[in-house]
Amino acid sequence: MKCKLIIKQDENGVFVAECQNLPGVISQGNTRNEAIKNITDAIKGYFASLKKHNEPISNPIIFKKKKIMDHIAILNPKWKFLSKILSGEKIIESRWYVNKVSPYKEFLENSDPKKHKIYFKDSGKPITAVSSLKKIEIYDSLTPPKIKEILNKYYKKIGFEKKDIPSIIERYKNKNYCILLFLDNPREIKPFDINKKGFGSSCAWICTPDINKIKK
C-alpha cells in the first residue's frame, strides 16, 4: 500500500508529517528527514498494531465520520491546566496555530463533538484525565484584534487570568487558526503511559483512531 505524505513546517520550525490515507497517523521532527523517519516509524507501528489485534488493514484507510477519534492533549505543567480541568475551573481547551496542523484538520473534517474524546497529560507525565466534548469552535484568518476578542470572551474558561491577556495576545499575534474545545464531563482516570514513538518527542497533540493501540 502506498501512503501519501504531507509535510509542513509549523510556527516553531518543527516539521509535521501526516499520512493522508491513514487518519490519525501523524508525527514530527526537527528536520524534514527526521519527520519522514518518525512518520515511517508511526506507519509501521500502525500496521503492526492492526496485525497484533487481528484487524483488517482495509478498515482504517478511509476516514469514517461515525468512528470516534481519540486525542491526547499534552499540557505545559506551569499553567496548571490539568488541575483546573478536573476542578471545573477550565472548561475550554484551546489550541492556536500558524498552519493547519493536527488536530485542526481532524476537527474541521468532523466537527461533531460526539465523535471526539480528549485525554490529558502534563508533559513528561502519564495520562490522568479524559473528557468528552460539548461543542467545537474553529476560527481562521486570525488578527490581533480577533485574538483579543476571543480571549476577552473566554479567557477564564480557557484557564487564563485576566492580567495575562496582553502577554497571551503578544504570544499568539502571529497565529492564523484557533480551535476551542468545550469540555463535557472531564474526569480523572487511572494513570497510564503511551508509546510516543513515531509522534516525535516534542509533540503537544496526538490523534489516534484508538488510544488502546498506543498504550504501554
C-alpha positions in Angstrom: 0.0 0.0 0.0 1.3 3.5 -0.9 0.9 6.2 1.7 0.6 9.8 0.6 2.6 12.0 3.0 2.0 15.7 3.7 4.9 17.5 5.4 4.6 21.1 6.7 6.7 23.3 8.9 4.9 24.8 11.9 5.4 28.2 13.6 8.2 26.8 15.8 10.2 25.4 12.8 9.2 21.8 13.5 8.3 19.7 10.5 4.9 18.0 10.9 4.2 14.9 8.8 1.0 13.0 8.3 -0.2 10.1 6.2 -3.2 11.4 4.3 -4.8 8.0 3.8 -4.2 6.8 7.4 -6.2 9.3 9.6 -4.6 10.0 12.9 -1.1 8.8 11.8 0.9 12.0 12.5 4.5 12.6 13.5 7.0 15.4 13.5 10.8 16.2 13.6 13.3 19.0 13.9 14.3 18.4 10.3 12.3 17.2 7.3 14.3 14.0 7.2 13.7 13.4 10.9 9.9 13.9 10.3 10.0 11.4 7.5 11.8 8.9 9.6 9.3 9.4 12.5 6.2 9.1 10.3 7.7 6.0 8.8 8.0 4.5 12.3 4.5 5.6 13.1 3.1 3.9 9.9 5.0 0.7 10.7 3.6 0.8 14.3 0.1 1.4 13.0 0.2 -1.7 10.8 1.9 -3.7 13.5 -0.9 -2.8 15.8 -3.5 -3.9 13.3 -1.7 -7.2 12.9 -1.4 -7.7 16.7 -5.2 -7.0 17.1 -6.1 -9.1 14.1 -7.8 -6.2 12.4 -8.1 -5.9 8.6 -5.8 -3.3 7.0 -8.6 -2.0 4.8 -10.8 -0.8 7.7 -9.0 2.3 8.8 -7.8 3.6 5.5 -10.9 5.6 4.7 -11.9 8.1 7.4 -15.3 7.2 8.7 -17.2 10.0 10.4 -19.0 7.5 12.7 -15.7 6.5 14.2 -14.7 8.3 17.4 -11.2 9.9 17.1 -9.1 9.8 20.3 -6.9 12.8 21.0 -4.2 13.3 23.5 -3.6 16.9 24.7 -0.1 17.3 26.2 -0.1 20.3 28.6 2.5 22.6 30.0 2.6 21.9 33.7 3.5 25.6 34.6 -0.1 26.6 33.6 -1.6 24.0 36.0 -4.3 23.4 33.4 -4.8 19.7 34.4 -5.9 20.5 37.9 -8.1 23.4 36.6 -9.8 20.9 34.2 -10.5 18.4 36.9 -11.8 21.2 39.3 -14.1 22.6 36.6 -12.3 25.9 36.5 -11.1 25.3 33.0 -13.9 24.1 30.7 -12.3 25.0 27.3 -9.1 23.6 25.8 -7.7 26.0 23.2 -5.1 25.4 20.5 -3.5 28.1 18.4 -1.6 27.5 15.1 0.1 29.3 12.2 -0.7 26.4 9.9 -3.5 23.9 9.6 -1.7 21.1 11.5 -3.4 18.4 13.6 -5.8 18.5 15.2 -7.2 21.3 13.1 -7.8 19.1 10.1 -9.5 16.3 12.2 -11.9 18.8 13.8 -12.6 20.6 10.6 -13.4 17.4 8.8 -15.6 16.1 11.6 -17.0 18.9 13.8 -19.5 16.6 15.6 -18.3 16.8 19.2 -19.6 13.4 19.9 -17.0 11.9 17.6 -14.0 13.0 19.6 -12.6 12.1 23.0 -9.8 14.1 24.6 -7.2 12.6 27.0 -5.0 14.9 29.0 -1.5 14.6 30.4 1.2 17.0 31.7 4.3 16.9 29.6 6.6 14.1 30.8 3.8 12.5 32.9 1.2 9.8 32.3 -2.3 10.4 31.1 -4.6 11.1 34.1 -7.8 12.6 32.7 -10.3 12.3 29.9 -13.2 14.4 28.6 -16.0 14.3 26.1 -16.9 17.4 24.1 -20.0 19.6 24.1 -19.0 21.9 21.3 -16.2 22.8 18.9 -15.5 26.3 17.6 -13.0 26.8 14.8 -11.6 30.3 13.9 -9.4 31.2 11.0 -7.8 34.3 9.5 -6.9 35.5 13.0 -5.7 39.0 13.6 -4.6 40.5 17.0 -8.0 42.3 17.4 -9.8 39.0 16.7 -7.5 37.1 19.1 -8.2 39.8 21.8 -11.9 39.3 21.2 -11.7 35.6 21.7 -9.6 35.9 24.8 -11.8 38.6 26.4 -14.8 36.4 25.9 -13.3 33.1 27.0 -10.0 33.7 29.0 -11.4 32.4 32.3 -13.0 29.3 30.8 -9.7 28.6 28.9 -7.8 28.7 32.3 -6.1 32.1 31.9 -6.2 35.1 34.3 -7.3 38.5 33.0 -3.9 40.0 33.8 -2.3 37.6 31.4 -4.4 38.6 28.4 -1.9 41.2 27.0 1.0 38.8 27.1 -1.0 36.0 25.6 -2.1 38.2 22.7 1.5 39.0 22.1 2.4 35.3 22.1 -0.4 34.4 19.7 -0.3 37.5 17.5 1.1 35.6 14.5 -1.3 32.7 14.8 -3.8 32.2 12.0 -6.0 29.5 13.4 -7.7 28.7 16.7 -9.7 25.7 18.0 -11.8 25.9 21.1 -12.9 22.6 22.6 -15.7 22.9 25.1 -15.2 20.1 27.6 -18.1 17.8 28.8 -17.7 15.8 32.0 -13.9 15.9 32.4 -12.9 13.2 34.9 -9.8 11.7 36.5 -8.8 8.2 35.3 -6.3 5.6 36.3 -2.9 6.9 35.1 -1.3 5.2 32.1 1.6 5.9 29.8 1.6 5.9 26.0 4.1 4.9 23.3 5.0 8.2 21.5 7.4 6.5 19.1 6.8 8.0 15.7 4.9 11.0 17.0 8.0 13.0 18.0 9.3 13.7 21.5 8.2 17.3 21.5 4.7 17.0 20.0 1.9 18.7 22.0 -1.1 16.9 20.4 -1.6 13.3 19.2 -4.5 12.0 17.2 -5.2 8.2 17.0 -8.1 6.1 15.9 -7.8 4.1 19.1 -5.8 5.1 22.2 -5.6 1.5 23.4 -3.2 0.7 20.5 -0.6 3.1 21.8 -1.0 2.3 25.5 2.2 0.9 27.1 
